[in-house]
Structures are given as C-alpha cells and as structure tokens.
Amino acid sequence: QVQLVESGGGLVQAGGSLRLSCVVSRSISSANALGWYRQAPEKQRELVARIISDGSTFYADSVKGRFTISRDNAKNTVYLQMNSLKPEDTAVYLCYTDLTLTYRGRYWGQGTQVTVSS
C-alpha cells in the first residue's frame, strides 16, 4: 500500500506564495518521477511540474519562472514552491509518483485546494 498526503494549500492573495508538500509512505529514492497536476472546475487536469530520477524538471508554460518543484529523498517528500500566484492558479493540486521495484505503479494523493483571490 502506498499513500501520498498533500498539505500546504489554502487561500492567498494574488502575488502571494504557497509551498505544497507531498509525503509518500514509501521510499521515493527509486521513483521514476514525482510531480503535481492541478484540476480546476470545468477544465482538464493539467500537469504543472514534474521531476524525474536524474533530477530533470518539467514545468507547464503557464507556471515557468514562478513555480519550483523539488524532492527530499530522506523525507520521502516532494515540494512545489509557488510564487507570484495568479487567480488562474486556483485549482485542486494533486501530487503523484511513479514508483519502481516492489511497489511499481503510479500513485496519487487526495489533493489540496489552492485558491488565489484577486
């Protein structure tokens, strides 16, 4: 069983910052990838950021230069630092991980709400 628990969401004014955390119940040291999607009402789920095993990162064009993804293998945690937030960043943010070895597969967190007011 693999569980992911997100935290750090909330209500913030435009221009503000939040840091999301996602703790994985199993070791992420051999994870192929960890990342964050977001789901806004009546919109498709969007990949926001991803970090893969070699440390390479991907960001959606809409968040480049504002968001930073990082991982701490010792804490089995992936972070999403979000700066210069905009109202259009409002969504439920879900973390995921692609694990290998014993727990091979993709696993999701339950999501954390981020609301940016104008």
C-alpha angles and dihedrals in degrees: 000000000000123000131187120197120192127199140166101070123130147117118312136165121249110278093030131115139237133180118213121202129197119192116199119208093219133050114286095192091102096036114132091212145353125193154143131253126184132211121200123185112280092000132106119259108267130205105233103178140346136188121197134203096275091051096256115145137208127198132187111247090243093063103033112129092016106060129053126192122203140165136215109200092188090060096035087233136135121199136201115200109199119194133174090023119201131201088250089064089070108121146105107281117213126190125210140182134201105214128192135201117028096003098036112172145069118292131189137206123226095251137247125234120239117189122183117193123206 
